[in-house]
Structure formats: structure tokens, C-alpha cells
Amino acid sequence: MKKPATPAFDRLCRKAGKAVCRFGMISDGDRILVGLSGGKDSLSLMHVLEALRKRAPVRFELFPAVFDPGFPDFGMDALRGYAAQHRWQLHETKTDVAAALDPARRNAPCVLCSRIRRGKLSGLARELGCTKLALGHHLDDLLTSFLISLVRGQGLTTMGPNVPSRSCPGLRIIRPLALAEESLVREAAAELGPYPDAGKCAYAGTLADGDRAHFRKLLDDLSGRIPHLRAQMLYSLGKVETGYLLDPRFLQGLKSSSSPSRP
């Protein structure tokens, strides 16, 4: 089923195309596993990559895939129907996340669930001979991750737009929506909808007070005070002044300047 072009979707495609070129995400002959969660971000990503594939100067293949966490209300049937509607051959992998969780840590399932999902999708990518795993994280996700890493002592880091997989050698993880604000993704999704009622998390109620929800709200609050906040933060993430941070590996002349001088 062909999706009609819309202004927001066209802008989203342009931003994704810019990200793909800037960060060298796609090469000729790539086989790309596209992780679908059932939500607006990942499904919009699949539509964007389909549009880019049709006009890209390089040849690449797309393999839409979903990780089923085993939640009763996840909505696999709705997602399968949506994929069939758009003639996507949906690849599936599954793990019962609830059974894998330590009962003492069920109030914080995201980290484990994310690791399981990434590992299962990476394994599926290996089985299908894929070279890339595309995920639907957008600019707001990257900025939120940066803030969390900063305040939680994890270093100055975020979700890289094109990084090697830690669990699957030879596989790279790409994020073509890295330059697109969530508001644009939401606008494009609304124009191209309706989307399936899928991707529900059984622990959604416990996530409202988590770090990610808190810092997403903080990002919105700051944007009300600082004009063009997201664009400014995006620029800063691409202009790292290593010599003016506190990592000794990048401080030029540190040893010589810190050595006591002899009379």
C-alpha cells in the first residue's frame, strides 16, 4: 500500500536523508534490519527508509522485524496486520520478559528489557545476514539520554547515530531519525496514520516516575525558556571541545605543566 506524500513526512525524510549522509549510515549492498516496536517512531522510520530506498543512489534492502516481549496486551496481531497492509515481510523474535525479570527489580525493568530486545534483534540480524540494525530513536531521545548520562555519572555520551553493536561483531546500529525532533515525527505519524494499537508495555505505569520521563519533561520545560533549545544542544553534541573537559587523556601538556619546576 503506497503512502501519500505529506509535508511533515517529506520534512522527516529530508532530515533522515541528511543524517544518513552526515554519519555514513548506509552503504551500497547493505541489508538493514529495522526494529519495529509498534509505536509511531519505529513505524515512521520504516516508512522513511522505504521512501529513501526508492530514490537513494545506493542499493540496500530492508528487513522489518519485531521483538515480542510476551506481554498480553503488546498487540502483535495488530502489528502483523499493519505489516501485511503495507506488504512488509515481518520477521519476529520473542522472549517472555516478565519471566526473565528478578521479582525484586520489577519496578525498573527497562534496562534488562532493552538488553534482551537488542540481543534478540542482533541475533536475528545475524541470521538474516544483515549489516545494519536501524532503530527509531529521534533527537529528543538522544538529548534525553545525554542528560541522563551526564547526571548519573555515565560520561558525556548518548545514543550514537552509527555505532558498532556490542553484542554482534560486524553489525552496526544506525539511527536515521537522529536529527529529527519528536514533534516532527509525531506530526508525520498523524498525517500518515492510523497506526496499529501495538507496542504496549506491561510496566508503563511504573515508568512515569523514571529518569527518562523526568528528563523528557525537563527538556520540554527548558525549551520554553531557551529559544531553539534542541537545535542548540544538537550543535553542541557535534562540537566537542575535548581540551576543555576534565578527561586527562585529552588535556594537552598536562604532565609537563603539572610537574614541579627545578630551581
C-alpha positions in Angstrom: 0.0 0.0 0.0 1.5 3.3 -1.1 1.6 6.1 1.5 0.7 9.6 0.1 3.4 12.3 0.5 2.7 14.8 3.2 4.6 18.0 4.2 5.7 16.6 7.6 6.7 13.2 6.1 8.7 15.0 3.4 10.5 17.1 6.1 11.2 13.9 8.1 12.6 12.2 5.0 14.9 15.2 4.3 16.2 15.2 7.9 16.7 11.4 7.8 18.5 11.7 4.5 20.7 14.4 5.9 21.6 12.2 8.9 22.3 9.2 6.7 24.7 11.2 4.6 26.3 13.1 7.5 27.0 10.0 9.6 27.6 7.5 6.7 24.8 5.2 7.9 24.0 3.3 4.7 26.4 1.8 2.1 25.7 0.0 -1.2 24.6 -3.5 -0.7 23.5 -3.1 3.0 20.9 -5.4 4.4 19.2 -3.4 7.1 17.1 -4.9 9.9 14.6 -2.3 11.0 13.4 -2.7 14.6 9.7 -2.2 14.9 8.1 -1.7 18.3 4.7 -0.9 17.1 4.8 2.8 18.0 5.0 5.9 15.9 8.8 6.3 16.0 9.8 2.9 14.6 6.9 2.7 12.1 7.6 6.2 10.8 11.3 5.1 10.5 10.2 2.1 8.3 8.2 4.4 6.0 11.0 6.9 5.8 13.6 4.2 4.9 11.2 2.8 2.3 10.9 6.2 0.7 14.7 6.8 0.8 15.4 3.3 -0.7 13.4 4.2 -3.7 15.4 7.2 -4.6 18.8 6.5 -3.0 21.9 6.4 -5.2 22.9 3.2 -3.4 21.1 -0.2 -3.3 20.0 -1.6 0.1 17.4 -4.0 1.4 15.1 -3.6 4.4 14.0 -6.3 6.8 11.3 -5.1 9.2 11.5 -7.1 12.5 9.7 -7.0 15.8 10.7 -8.2 19.3 7.7 -9.6 21.1 8.3 -9.3 24.9 5.4 -11.6 25.6 3.1 -9.0 27.2 -0.6 -10.0 26.8 -1.5 -6.5 25.5 1.5 -5.9 23.3 -0.6 -6.1 20.1 1.3 -8.5 17.9 -1.8 -9.2 15.8 -2.4 -5.5 15.1 1.3 -5.1 14.1 1.2 -8.2 11.8 -1.9 -6.7 10.1 -0.3 -3.4 9.6 2.8 -5.0 8.1 0.6 -7.1 5.8 -1.3 -4.0 4.8 2.0 -2.4 3.6 3.4 -5.6 2.1 6.2 -5.8 4.6 7.5 -9.3 5.4 7.7 -9.0 9.1 10.3 -11.0 11.0 9.6 -11.9 14.6 11.6 -12.9 17.7 10.2 -13.4 21.2 11.2 -13.7 24.8 9.0 -13.7 27.9 10.4 -10.6 29.6 8.3 -10.8 32.7 9.6 -14.3 33.4 13.2 -13.1 33.0 12.8 -10.2 35.5 14.1 -10.5 39.0 11.0 -10.0 41.2 13.0 -7.7 43.4 13.7 -5.4 40.4 10.3 -5.4 38.7 10.0 -1.7 39.4 12.9 -1.0 37.0 12.5 -3.4 34.0 13.7 -1.1 31.2 17.4 -1.8 31.3 17.0 -5.6 31.2 14.2 -5.5 28.7 16.3 -3.2 26.4 19.3 -5.6 26.6 17.1 -8.6 25.8 15.5 -6.8 22.9 18.8 -5.6 21.5 20.3 -9.0 21.9 17.4 -10.8 20.2 17.3 -8.3 17.3 21.0 -8.5 16.9 20.8 -12.3 16.7 18.0 -12.1 14.1 20.2 -9.7 12.1 23.0 -12.2 12.2 20.6 -15.0 11.0 19.4 -12.8 8.1 22.9 -11.7 7.1 22.1 -8.1 7.9 24.9 -5.5 8.2 22.9 -2.8 10.0 20.2 -2.6 12.7 18.1 0.6 12.3 16.3 1.9 15.4 13.7 4.6 15.6 15.3 6.9 18.2 14.9 10.6 17.4 16.6 13.8 18.5 14.6 14.1 21.7 15.7 10.5 22.7 19.4 11.4 22.1 19.2 14.6 24.1 17.4 12.9 26.9 20.0 10.1 27.0 22.7 12.7 27.1 21.2 14.4 30.1 20.7 11.1 32.0 24.3 10.1 31.3 25.5 13.5 32.5 23.8 13.5 35.8 24.1 9.7 36.5 27.9 9.8 36.1 27.9 7.7 32.9 30.1 10.1 31.0 29.4 12.6 28.2 27.7 10.2 25.9 24.4 9.4 24.2 22.8 7.1 21.6 25.3 7.3 18.7 23.9 7.7 15.2 26.2 5.0 13.7 27.9 2.7 16.2 29.2 -0.9 16.3 27.0 -3.4 18.1 28.5 -4.6 21.3 26.8 -8.0 21.1 27.1 -8.8 17.4 30.5 -8.2 15.8 30.3 -6.8 12.3 26.8 -5.3 12.9 26.3 -1.6 13.2 23.4 0.2 14.9 22.1 3.2 13.0 19.5 5.8 14.0 18.3 7.7 10.8 15.9 9.9 12.8 18.8 11.3 15.0 18.3 14.8 13.6 14.5 14.9 13.8 12.6 16.3 16.7 9.9 14.1 18.3 7.3 16.8 17.4 8.1 16.3 13.7 7.9 12.5 14.0 4.6 12.9 15.8 3.3 15.2 13.1 4.3 12.9 10.3 2.8 9.9 12.1 -0.5 11.8 12.5 -0.6 12.6 8.8 0.3 9.0 7.7 -1.8 7.2 10.3 -3.7 5.4 11.6 -1.1 3.3 13.3 -1.8 -0.1 14.9 -2.6 -0.2 18.6 0.6 -2.1 19.3 3.8 -1.9 21.3 2.2 -1.6 24.8 4.5 -2.1 27.7 3.1 -4.0 30.7 5.2 -1.8 33.0 4.2 1.6 31.5 2.7 2.7 34.8 6.0 2.3 36.6 7.9 4.3 34.1 6.1 7.7 34.6 8.5 8.5 37.5 11.6 7.1 35.9 14.7 9.1 34.7 13.6 9.1 31.1 10.2 10.6 31.7 11.6 13.1 34.1 14.3 14.4 31.8 12.0 14.4 28.8 9.8 16.8 30.8 12.8 18.8 31.8 13.7 19.1 28.1 10.3 20.5 27.3 10.5 22.9 30.3 13.9 24.2 29.2 12.7 24.6 25.6 10.1 27.1 27.0 12.9 29.2 28.4 15.7 28.8 25.8 14.9 29.5 22.2 15.8 26.7 19.7 17.0 24.5 22.6 17.1 21.3 20.7 19.0 22.8 17.8 21.4 24.3 20.2 22.0 21.1 22.0 22.4 19.2 18.7 25.0 21.7 17.7 26.9 21.2 21.0 26.9 17.5 20.7 28.6 17.8 17.3 31.2 20.3 18.6 33.0 18.5 21.5 35.8 20.6 23.0 37.8 17.8 24.4 40.6 20.0 25.6 38.3 21.9 27.9 36.7 19.0 29.7 38.3 17.0 32.6 39.5 13.8 30.9 43.3 13.8 31.3 43.7 11.9 28.1 42.7 15.0 26.1 44.4 17.7 28.2 47.4 18.8 26.2 50.6 19.4 28.2 49.0 18.2 31.5 52.0 16.2 32.6 54.6 18.8 31.8 52.6 21.7 33.3 51.9 19.8 36.5 55.5 18.7 37.1 57.3 20.8 39.7 59.9 23.1 38.2 63.5 22.8 39.4 65.3 25.8 40.8 
